[in-house]
Structures are given as C-alpha cells and as structure tokens.
Amino acid sequence: MIFRVFVRKILGRKGTFFLRNVLSHIFIKSGFVEPANKVSKANGISAMVLTCNDPDWIEPALLSIKDLVDEYVVIDSSTDETPEIIMGVKEMYGLNLRMYRTPPGDVVKARNLGLRKANYKWILIWDSDFIAKPEIAREIKKLIYGLDSKYYYLVYWPMIKLCGDLFHLCREIFHVEHWLYTWSPKLKYRRLGMHDSLIAPLTMYKAVTINKPLGYHLVTVRNPVKIAIKRLTWKQRDAEELLKQGLSIEEVAKKKARKLYNTDDLEELGRMFIAESISNLPCYDKEIFGDYPYILKKYVKERYGINL
C-alpha cells in the first residue's frame, strides 16, 4: 500500500495509469495473476450504496441507475427514515435490492462488507447523492462488454458537482474517480488519512477513462435544517462534549445557534448558509452540461415544486 501511494505521488494520475496498464498486461499474460474471467462471479453489475441518514436524494439516486445495474447492495447505518424510503422504492419498482445494517462511523468496514455481499463481476460505487445521466447504461455497457475479459479494470469518469442548490456548480466542477471496477477476492478497502481507499494491486488492474460526465454529485444540496446542523456541529470535539450531556445532535445545533446567532430556527439559518455558499459559485449552464435528468426533474417538481 505504501508503495502504491508513493508511485501515485511521484508519477501522478496519468503516470500511474500507464504503469498499471503495463504491469497488469505483463502479469496476466505471464500467468502470475489469475485472469478475471476465472473469477466465479456472474457477468453483471452490483451497485454498492452506503447510506447513513440520507433521505433527501436516495430515491432518485437508486432509480437513476435502474437500467444499468443487476442488483443493489445497500449498507445502511441510518437512525432516521432512510431505510424505510429505500425499502419502499424497492417494493414500488421491483428492484433487486438487499440491505445490510451496520453501525455508523466505519466506512471502510461498510465498503468491505459490500464487496463480500456483491454477486456480480462489476462493482459500481453509487452514493446516495449521485444522480445518473440517462445515457449511463448505454455508455457503460458498451464499454465493459467490449473489454478483454481476462483483465481487471478500474473505470474512471467525471461526475458534475452541484453545491448549495441544483442551480450552482461547485468551484471544482468535476469529481473523477474509479466509480466502476472489476471484483476480485484480493480487493479491499483501507483507511488512508481521513478517507477510505480501494487497494487495487498495480499488477492486476488496468485503468480506463470515459471522458464525459455520466452523472451528478449533489455535494451540499441538502435540506436547510441539515445544512445548519452540519455547519453548527462541524467542530467535532465541541459537539461531542454537548452530546455527552444527553443532547441530540439537533439540540446541540440549536444550542450553538442561540449562542452564535441569537436564534434556534435551523431552517432559517440553513437557508442563510446556503445563500452565502452560492453567492460566488458559477451557475449551471444547460448549454454546456446538458439538461437535468428527467428522473431528477420529476422528483424535484413533485417533492419541492421546483422546475429545473
């Protein structure tokens, strides 16, 4: 793992991709690595979805990839209505979805559980605030079914990042990661610094890039109350001290709001924080990035009365 981090730091993303592609070709051709077509997984796509109190966008997030994936593996740590929403969507739309419960706070453990429970050859990482563009199924299936089945792949593409509301882009417009990859028993997640990281051996995995956005990441597009709670409790140590007094996270936020803003109206504060955050952000331009997906437009219209 240390070697992989060192290589990435020295070579950068493009250099690491080149090294991956050379080494994986050599090791699989020479027989040092078992070919991917020998792995006992059905040829399809498992969506790994981690959720923890994510009711805002989970419904359109799941439905936007309905035509792409063969199953959903949901690892849930929620204490709110999120699991009920997920199971309601499953029943209403007949999704092949299995949910596993795990305590909150350990993303690495949750992702490794998702890897163990997946039934298909390809793993799609799909967060509860991701919305796919409608062409994702066509683009992904065309790519993966045209690849050489002997090799293992990390498939990268950009996601358009929206911040504050659905009409503004984040300052860093795109989020590029390996959102799709070939399953292997040697894969695992580990914590690197503050983040979870997939450990994919350099001698096994080729890197493939799709150079067009295939979805949206609604980075900070949330209910104003949630925005206020997150903003007011971001100093974890301070919040933990108040939680030890038996207060809920919402009560902690209200306590800090009264102290800092002389109000405990979290809805009002959340809207103020959102207005501040979008004041210097670029607007979303349909001429450049295309129209919003129909499933998102329909959901936002029905739930919030907003026309996209």
Contacts in CASP RR format, 6 or more apart in sequence:
PFRMAT RR
TARGET T0000
AUTHOR 0000-0000-0000
METHOD contacts of the structure
MODEL  1
MIFRVFVRKILGRKGTFFLRNVLSHIFIKSGFVEPANKVSKANGISAMVL
TCNDPDWIEPALLSIKDLVDEYVVIDSSTDETPEIIMGVKEMYGLNLRMY
RTPPGDVVKARNLGLRKANYKWILIWDSDFIAKPEIAREIKKLIYGLDSK
YYYLVYWPMIKLCGDLFHLCREIFHVEHWLYTWSPKLKYRRLGMHDSLIA
PLTMYKAVTINKPLGYHLVTVRNPVKIAIKRLTWKQRDAEELLKQGLSIE
EVAKKKARKLYNTDDLEELGRMFIAESISNLPCYDKEIFGDYPYILKKYV
KERYGINL
1 190 0 8 1.000
1 192 0 8 1.000
1 199 0 8 1.000
4 199 0 8 1.000
4 202 0 8 1.000
5 192 0 8 1.000
7 16 0 8 1.000
7 19 0 8 1.000
7 202 0 8 1.000
8 16 0 8 1.000
11 18 0 8 1.000
11 19 0 8 1.000
16 202 0 8 1.000
16 207 0 8 1.000
17 207 0 8 1.000
17 209 0 8 1.000
19 202 0 8 1.000
20 154 0 8 1.000
20 202 0 8 1.000
20 205 0 8 1.000
20 206 0 8 1.000
20 207 0 8 1.000
21 206 0 8 1.000
21 207 0 8 1.000
23 202 0 8 1.000
23 203 0 8 1.000
24 33 0 8 1.000
24 151 0 8 1.000
24 152 0 8 1.000
24 202 0 8 1.000
24 203 0 8 1.000
24 204 0 8 1.000
24 205 0 8 1.000
24 206 0 8 1.000
25 151 0 8 1.000
25 206 0 8 1.000
26 203 0 8 1.000
27 33 0 8 1.000
27 203 0 8 1.000
27 204 0 8 1.000
28 35 0 8 1.000
28 150 0 8 1.000
28 151 0 8 1.000
28 204 0 8 1.000
32 203 0 8 1.000
33 203 0 8 1.000
33 204 0 8 1.000
35 149 0 8 1.000
35 150 0 8 1.000
35 151 0 8 1.000
36 121 0 8 1.000
36 149 0 8 1.000
36 150 0 8 1.000
36 151 0 8 1.000
36 152 0 8 1.000
36 182 0 8 1.000
36 184 0 8 1.000
37 149 0 8 1.000
37 150 0 8 1.000
39 121 0 8 1.000
39 182 0 8 1.000
39 183 0 8 1.000
39 184 0 8 1.000
39 185 0 8 1.000
41 118 0 8 1.000
41 119 0 8 1.000
41 120 0 8 1.000
41 121 0 8 1.000
41 183 0 8 1.000
42 70 0 8 1.000
42 119 0 8 1.000
42 120 0 8 1.000
42 121 0 8 1.000
43 120 0 8 1.000
43 121 0 8 1.000
44 70 0 8 1.000
44 120 0 8 1.000
44 121 0 8 1.000
44 122 0 8 1.000
45 68 0 8 1.000
45 69 0 8 1.000
45 70 0 8 1.000
45 71 0 8 1.000
45 120 0 8 1.000
45 121 0 8 1.000
45 122 0 8 1.000
45 123 0 8 1.000
45 124 0 8 1.000
45 140 0 8 1.000
45 180 0 8 1.000
46 69 0 8 1.000
46 70 0 8 1.000
46 71 0 8 1.000
46 72 0 8 1.000
46 73 0 8 1.000
46 118 0 8 1.000
46 119 0 8 1.000
46 120 0 8 1.000
46 122 0 8 1.000
46 123 0 8 1.000
46 124 0 8 1.000
46 183 0 8 1.000
47 65 0 8 1.000
47 68 0 8 1.000
47 69 0 8 1.000
47 71 0 8 1.000
47 72 0 8 1.000
47 73 0 8 1.000
47 124 0 8 1.000
47 126 0 8 1.000
48 73 0 8 1.000
48 75 0 8 1.000
48 111 0 8 1.000
48 114 0 8 1.000
48 115 0 8 1.000
48 118 0 8 1.000
48 123 0 8 1.000
48 124 0 8 1.000
48 125 0 8 1.000
48 126 0 8 1.000
49 61 0 8 1.000
49 62 0 8 1.000
49 72 0 8 1.000
49 73 0 8 1.000
49 74 0 8 1.000
49 75 0 8 1.000
49 126 0 8 1.000
49 127 0 8 1.000
49 128 0 8 1.000
50 74 0 8 1.000
50 75 0 8 1.000
50 76 0 8 1.000
50 77 0 8 1.000
50 107 0 8 1.000
50 110 0 8 1.000
50 111 0 8 1.000
50 127 0 8 1.000
50 128 0 8 1.000
51 58 0 8 1.000
51 74 0 8 1.000
51 75 0 8 1.000
51 76 0 8 1.000
51 77 0 8 1.000
51 78 0 8 1.000
51 82 0 8 1.000
51 83 0 8 1.000
51 86 0 8 1.000
51 128 0 8 1.000
52 76 0 8 1.000
52 77 0 8 1.000
52 78 0 8 1.000
52 82 0 8 1.000
52 104 0 8 1.000
52 105 0 8 1.000
53 78 0 8 1.000
53 79 0 8 1.000
53 80 0 8 1.000
53 82 0 8 1.000
54 78 0 8 1.000
54 82 0 8 1.000
54 128 0 8 1.000
54 129 0 8 1.000
55 80 0 8 1.000
55 81 0 8 1.000
55 82 0 8 1.000
55 85 0 8 1.000
56 129 0 8 1.000
56 218 0 8 1.000
56 221 0 8 1.000
56 222 0 8 1.000
56 223 0 8 1.000
56 226 0 8 1.000
57 128 0 8 1.000
57 129 0 8 1.000
57 131 0 8 1.000
57 218 0 8 1.000
57 221 0 8 1.000
58 82 0 8 1.000
58 85 0 8 1.000
58 86 0 8 1.000
58 89 0 8 1.000
58 128 0 8 1.000
59 85 0 8 1.000
59 89 0 8 1.000
59 299 0 8 1.000
60 131 0 8 1.000
60 293 0 8 1.000
60 295 0 8 1.000
60 296 0 8 1.000
60 299 0 8 1.000
61 126 0 8 1.000
61 127 0 8 1.000
61 128 0 8 1.000
61 129 0 8 1.000
61 130 0 8 1.000
61 131 0 8 1.000
62 72 0 8 1.000
62 86 0 8 1.000
62 89 0 8 1.000
62 95 0 8 1.000
62 97 0 8 1.000
63 89 0 8 1.000
63 93 0 8 1.000
63 295 0 8 1.000
64 130 0 8 1.000
64 131 0 8 1.000
64 132 0 8 1.000
64 136 0 8 1.000
64 293 0 8 1.000
64 295 0 8 1.000
64 296 0 8 1.000
65 124 0 8 1.000
65 126 0 8 1.000
65 132 0 8 1.000
65 136 0 8 1.000
65 137 0 8 1.000
66 93 0 8 1.000
66 95 0 8 1.000
67 137 0 8 1.000
68 124 0 8 1.000
68 132 0 8 1.000
68 136 0 8 1.000
68 137 0 8 1.000
68 140 0 8 1.000
68 141 0 8 1.000
69 124 0 8 1.000
69 126 0 8 1.000
70 96 0 8 1.000
70 119 0 8 1.000
70 120 0 8 1.000
71 96 0 8 1.000
71 97 0 8 1.000
71 98 0 8 1.000
71 118 0 8 1.000
71 119 0 8 1.000
71 120 0 8 1.000
72 90 0 8 1.000
72 95 0 8 1.000
72 96 0 8 1.000
72 97 0 8 1.000
72 98 0 8 1.000
73 98 0 8 1.000
73 100 0 8 1.000
73 114 0 8 1.000
73 117 0 8 1.000
73 118 0 8 1.000
74 86 0 8 1.000
74 97 0 8 1.000
74 98 0 8 1.000
74 99 0 8 1.000
74 100 0 8 1.000
75 99 0 8 1.000
75 100 0 8 1.000
75 102 0 8 1.000
75 110 0 8 1.000
75 111 0 8 1.000
75 113 0 8 1.000
75 114 0 8 1.000
76 82 0 8 1.000
76 83 0 8 1.000
76 86 0 8 1.000
76 99 0 8 1.000
76 100 0 8 1.000
76 101 0 8 1.000
76 102 0 8 1.000
77 101 0 8 1.000
77 102 0 8 1.000
77 103 0 8 1.000
77 104 0 8 1.000
77 105 0 8 1.000
77 110 0 8 1.000
78 104 0 8 1.000
79 104 0 8 1.000
82 128 0 8 1.000
83 99 0 8 1.000
83 101 0 8 1.000
86 97 0 8 1.000
86 99 0 8 1.000
87 99 0 8 1.000
89 95 0 8 1.000
90 97 0 8 1.000
98 117 0 8 1.000
100 113 0 8 1.000
100 114 0 8 1.000
100 117 0 8 1.000
102 109 0 8 1.000
102 110 0 8 1.000
102 113 0 8 1.000
107 189 0 8 1.000
107 196 0 8 1.000
108 189 0 8 1.000
108 190 0 8 1.000
108 191 0 8 1.000
108 196 0 8 1.000
111 189 0 8 1.000
111 196 0 8 1.000
111 198 0 8 1.000
112 188 0 8 1.000
112 189 0 8 1.000
115 123 0 8 1.000
115 183 0 8 1.000
115 187 0 8 1.000
115 188 0 8 1.000
115 189 0 8 1.000
118 183 0 8 1.000
120 183 0 8 1.000
121 182 0 8 1.000
121 183 0 8 1.000
122 144 0 8 1.000
122 180 0 8 1.000
122 181 0 8 1.000
122 182 0 8 1.000
122 183 0 8 1.000
123 180 0 8 1.000
123 181 0 8 1.000
123 182 0 8 1.000
123 183 0 8 1.000
124 179 0 8 1.000
124 180 0 8 1.000
125 177 0 8 1.000
125 178 0 8 1.000
125 179 0 8 1.000
125 180 0 8 1.000
126 179 0 8 1.000
127 217 0 8 1.000
129 217 0 8 1.000
129 218 0 8 1.000
129 219 0 8 1.000
129 221 0 8 1.000
130 159 0 8 1.000
130 215 0 8 1.000
130 216 0 8 1.000
130 217 0 8 1.000
130 218 0 8 1.000
131 215 0 8 1.000
131 216 0 8 1.000
131 218 0 8 1.000
131 293 0 8 1.000
131 295 0 8 1.000
131 296 0 8 1.000
132 214 0 8 1.000
132 215 0 8 1.000
132 293 0 8 1.000
133 213 0 8 1.000
133 214 0 8 1.000
133 215 0 8 1.000
133 216 0 8 1.000
133 293 0 8 1.000
134 293 0 8 1.000
134 294 0 8 1.000
134 295 0 8 1.000
135 214 0 8 1.000
136 214 0 8 1.000
136 215 0 8 1.000
139 210 0 8 1.000
139 212 0 8 1.000
139 214 0 8 1.000
140 155 0 8 1.000
140 180 0 8 1.000
140 214 0 8 1.000
143 155 0 8 1.000
143 208 0 8 1.000
143 210 0 8 1.000
144 153 0 8 1.000
144 155 0 8 1.000
144 180 0 8 1.000
147 153 0 8 1.000
147 208 0 8 1.000
151 182 0 8 1.000
151 206 0 8 1.000
152 181 0 8 1.000
152 182 0 8 1.000
152 184 0 8 1.000
152 200 0 8 1.000
152 204 0 8 1.000
152 205 0 8 1.000
152 206 0 8 1.000
153 180 0 8 1.000
153 181 0 8 1.000
153 182 0 8 1.000
153 205 0 8 1.000
153 206 0 8 1.000
153 207 0 8 1.000
153 208 0 8 1.000
154 178 0 8 1.000
154 180 0 8 1.000
154 181 0 8 1.000
154 200 0 8 1.000
154 205 0 8 1.000
154 206 0 8 1.000
154 207 0 8 1.000
154 208 0 8 1.000
155 178 0 8 1.000
155 179 0 8 1.000
155 180 0 8 1.000
155 181 0 8 1.000
155 208 0 8 1.000
155 209 0 8 1.000
155 210 0 8 1.000
156 176 0 8 1.000
156 177 0 8 1.000
156 178 0 8 1.000
156 179 0 8 1.000
156 207 0 8 1.000
156 208 0 8 1.000
156 209 0 8 1.000
156 210 0 8 1.000
157 176 0 8 1.000
157 179 0 8 1.000
157 209 0 8 1.000
157 210 0 8 1.000
157 211 0 8 1.000
157 212 0 8 1.000
157 213 0 8 1.000
157 214 0 8 1.000
158 174 0 8 1.000
158 175 0 8 1.000
158 176 0 8 1.000
158 211 0 8 1.000
158 212 0 8 1.000
158 213 0 8 1.000
158 214 0 8 1.000
159 174 0 8 1.000
159 175 0 8 1.000
159 176 0 8 1.000
159 177 0 8 1.000
159 179 0 8 1.000
159 213 0 8 1.000
159 214 0 8 1.000
159 215 0 8 1.000
159 216 0 8 1.000
159 217 0 8 1.000
160 169 0 8 1.000
160 173 0 8 1.000
160 174 0 8 1.000
160 213 0 8 1.000
160 215 0 8 1.000
160 216 0 8 1.000
160 217 0 8 1.000
160 289 0 8 1.000
161 169 0 8 1.000
161 170 0 8 1.000
161 172 0 8 1.000
161 173 0 8 1.000
161 174 0 8 1.000
161 175 0 8 1.000
161 216 0 8 1.000
161 217 0 8 1.000
161 219 0 8 1.000
162 168 0 8 1.000
162 169 0 8 1.000
162 170 0 8 1.000
162 216 0 8 1.000
162 217 0 8 1.000
162 218 0 8 1.000
162 219 0 8 1.000
162 221 0 8 1.000
162 284 0 8 1.000
163 169 0 8 1.000
163 170 0 8 1.000
163 171 0 8 1.000
163 219 0 8 1.000
163 220 0 8 1.000
163 221 0 8 1.000
163 277 0 8 1.000
163 278 0 8 1.000
163 281 0 8 1.000
164 219 0 8 1.000
164 220 0 8 1.000
164 221 0 8 1.000
164 222 0 8 1.000
164 227 0 8 1.000
164 274 0 8 1.000
164 277 0 8 1.000
164 278 0 8 1.000
164 281 0 8 1.000
165 221 0 8 1.000
165 274 0 8 1.000
165 278 0 8 1.000
166 218 0 8 1.000
166 221 0 8 1.000
166 284 0 8 1.000
166 292 0 8 1.000
166 296 0 8 1.000
166 300 0 8 1.000
166 306 0 8 1.000
166 308 0 8 1.000
167 278 0 8 1.000
167 283 0 8 1.000
167 284 0 8 1.000
168 278 0 8 1.000
168 281 0 8 1.000
168 282 0 8 1.000
168 283 0 8 1.000
168 284 0 8 1.000
169 281 0 8 1.000
169 282 0 8 1.000
169 283 0 8 1.000
169 284 0 8 1.000
170 219 0 8 1.000
170 220 0 8 1.000
170 281 0 8 1.000
171 281 0 8 1.000
171 282 0 8 1.000
173 282 0 8 1.000
174 213 0 8 1.000
175 217 0 8 1.000
175 219 0 8 1.000
178 198 0 8 1.000
178 200 0 8 1.000
178 207 0 8 1.000
179 214 0 8 1.000
181 187 0 8 1.000
181 198 0 8 1.000
181 200 0 8 1.000
181 205 0 8 1.000
182 205 0 8 1.000
184 204 0 8 1.000
186 201 0 8 1.000
186 204 0 8 1.000
187 198 0 8 1.000
187 199 0 8 1.000
187 200 0 8 1.000
188 198 0 8 1.000
188 199 0 8 1.000
189 196 0 8 1.000
189 197 0 8 1.000
189 198 0 8 1.000
189 199 0 8 1.000
190 196 0 8 1.000
190 197 0 8 1.000
190 199 0 8 1.000
191 197 0 8 1.000
213 289 0 8 1.000
215 293 0 8 1.000
216 292 0 8 1.000
216 293 0 8 1.000
216 296 0 8 1.000
220 227 0 8 1.000
220 277 0 8 1.000
222 230 0 8 1.000
224 266 0 8 1.000
224 267 0 8 1.000
224 268 0 8 1.000
224 269 0 8 1.000
224 270 0 8 1.000
224 271 0 8 1.000
224 273 0 8 1.000
224 274 0 8 1.000
225 250 0 8 1.000
225 266 0 8 1.000
225 267 0 8 1.000
225 270 0 8 1.000
227 270 0 8 1.000
227 273 0 8 1.000
227 274 0 8 1.000
228 253 0 8 1.000
228 257 0 8 1.000
228 266 0 8 1.000
228 267 0 8 1.000
228 269 0 8 1.000
228 270 0 8 1.000
228 273 0 8 1.000
229 249 0 8 1.000
229 250 0 8 1.000
229 253 0 8 1.000
229 266 0 8 1.000
231 269 0 8 1.000
231 270 0 8 1.000
231 273 0 8 1.000
232 252 0 8 1.000
232 253 0 8 1.000
232 256 0 8 1.000
232 257 0 8 1.000
232 260 0 8 1.000
232 269 0 8 1.000
233 239 0 8 1.000
233 249 0 8 1.000
233 252 0 8 1.000
233 253 0 8 1.000
233 256 0 8 1.000
238 256 0 8 1.000
239 249 0 8 1.000
239 252 0 8 1.000
242 251 0 8 1.000
242 252 0 8 1.000
242 255 0 8 1.000
242 256 0 8 1.000
243 249 0 8 1.000
243 252 0 8 1.000
247 255 0 8 1.000
250 266 0 8 1.000
253 266 0 8 1.000
254 264 0 8 1.000
254 266 0 8 1.000
255 264 0 8 1.000
257 263 0 8 1.000
257 264 0 8 1.000
257 265 0 8 1.000
257 266 0 8 1.000
257 269 0 8 1.000
258 264 0 8 1.000
261 269 0 8 1.000
263 269 0 8 1.000
286 292 0 8 1.000
292 308 0 8 1.000
296 308 0 8 1.000
297 307 0 8 1.000
297 308 0 8 1.000
300 306 0 8 1.000
300 308 0 8 1.000
301 307 0 8 1.000
301 308 0 8 1.000
END
